[in-house]
C-alpha cells in the first residue's frame, strides 16, 4: 500500500461516515439516555449497555492500531496483500456489527434522533476514521506526533464533508403528499 491510496481511502471513508448520521435515521450508538421512540428500560441497564458498547468500540480501535499499525505490510506477494486486506475487512465488519447493534436492539420502532445525537454520532465516526488513519500511518512508516491544531483542522474538514447530509436532513424542503 502506498501513501496515496491510504489518503484517498480515508477521504472516501470520511465522506461516507460524515454523512451517515444525517442520512440514516437508525441509531448507531447505544446512548445512556432514552431517545424518542425507544422502549422503556431501567436507567442502570441503559448505562451498562452504553458502557459496554463504547468499551467494545475502544477495544476495536486498539485492535486496529495493533493489527494494522504494527503489522508489516509488504506488497511483494499476493499472500501479504490478501492478509492485509482480510485484516482490514475483518475489522471493518466488526465495527459495522457493533454499530448495527443499537438499530437491531430497537428494530420495529421508529426512533427519532435529535441533533445532539447526530453530532455525537458524527464525533464517534470522526474518532473511528482517525484511528484508522493513525493505524495506516503507522503501517506506512513512523507515526508523527500531532498537536491540537491537527485535530481542530481535521474535525473541521470532517464537518465540511458532512455538510451535504446536514443540508439534506435539515435545510431541504420536503413536499408533503396530497394523501397525508
N, C-alpha and C positions, 0 to 999 in steps of 0.2 A: 504494500500500500504506500502510496506517496502522499505528500502533504496536500497537494491539490485535491485529490479525491476525498481526503478526510475533511477538508474545509467545505467542499460542496455538499458532502453528506450531512454535515452539521447545519449548514444553511437550509437545506431542504427539510431536514427534520425539525428545525426551529420554525420554519414557515408552517408546517403542518401542526405541530404541537401548540404554537401560539394561537392558532385559530380554533382548535378543538373545543376549548371551554365555551366559546361563543356560539359555535355551530351545533354542538350536541347538547341536548337537554338532559341527557342521562348523567348522573353524578359520577365523577371519577375518584372522589375522596370519601373516606369514612370519617366524617367530622363528629366531634363530641356533642354538637347541638343538633336539635331536630330541625330538618328542613321542611318547608311547606309541602305536604303530600306524603311524608314518611309516616310509617306506622308508629304507634306509641311503643316505647320501650323504656325501661328504667334508666336513669341517668348514669348509674355506675356501669351498666352494660355498654352504653354508647361510648363512655370514656375508655373502657377496657378495649373495645373493638378498635377505637381510634388509635390508641397507643400501640396495639399490636400491628395495625395496618401501617402506621408510619415507621414502626420498628422494622417491619419487613422491607419497606421501601429503602430505608437506610442500609439495611443488610444487603439488598441487591445492588445499591450504589457501591458499597465496599467490595462486593464480589466483582463488579465491573472493573473497579480500579485494580483489583488483584489479578483477574483473569486476562483483561485486555491490556492494562497498563504495564504489568510486569511480564507479560508473555512476550516471547521473542517471535516476531513475525518476519520471516524472510521469504519473500515471494519468489523463491528459487524453484520450488516444485509444487505440484498440484496438491499434495497432501498438506503442506503448510497453509496454502490458501484456503483449502476446504476446512481445516481445523479452525482457522481464524474466523471465517465466515460462519461456521457452525457455532462457535462460541458467541459471536455477536448475535446471531439469530436466536440462540437459546436464551440469552439474557434479555433480548427484546421481547421474546414470547413470555418470559417470566414476569417482566414488568407489565406487559399487556394483560396478563391474567390477574395480577394484583390490582391494576387499575380498573378492571372489569368487575371486581368483587362488589363494590358499592352499588353498581347498577343491577347486578344479579340479585343482591340482597333485597332490593326494592322493586323487583320485577312485578309487573302488573299494576304498578302505581304510577301516577303522573306526578313526578317531582318537579317543583318549580325552583330553580336555582336563583339565588339573589346575586346582585352584582358583586357583593363581597365574596361569596363562594366562588364565583367565576374568577375573580382576581387571585384568590388563594390557589385555585387550580392552575392558573397561569404561572404563579411563582413556583409551584411544585414542578411543573413541566420545565420551567427555566432551570431549576436545580438538576433535574434529570438529564437534560441536554448538556448542561455544564459538566456534570460528572462524566458523561460520555466523551465530551471534548477533552477533558483533562486526561482521561484514560487513553484516548487516541494520541494525544500529545506525548504522554509518557511512553507509549509504544513506539512512536517515531524517533524518539531521542530523549533529550533532557527536558524535564518539566521546568518551566520558568516560574519564579515566584510572582504573584500578582498582588497589586495594591487595591485600595478601594476604588480607584479610578477605573480599573479594568471592569469591576463588577457594575459600576454605575453606567458605563458605556454599553456593556453587553446587555444589561437589563433594559436600557433604553432602546437598543436595537431590537430586542425581543418584543417589547411592547409595540414598536412600529410594525414589526412583522405581523402582530396580532390585530392591527387596525382594520383590515378588511372584514374579519369576523365580527369585530365590535360594530362596524357600520352596518353589517347585515343584521345583527341582532337588535340594535337599539336605534339606529338612525334611519333605516329604510321604512317607508310607509308600506303597510300591508293592506291590501284590499280585502274587505270582508265579502264573503259570498252572499248572494241575494237570498239564499235559503236560511242563512243564520240570523 
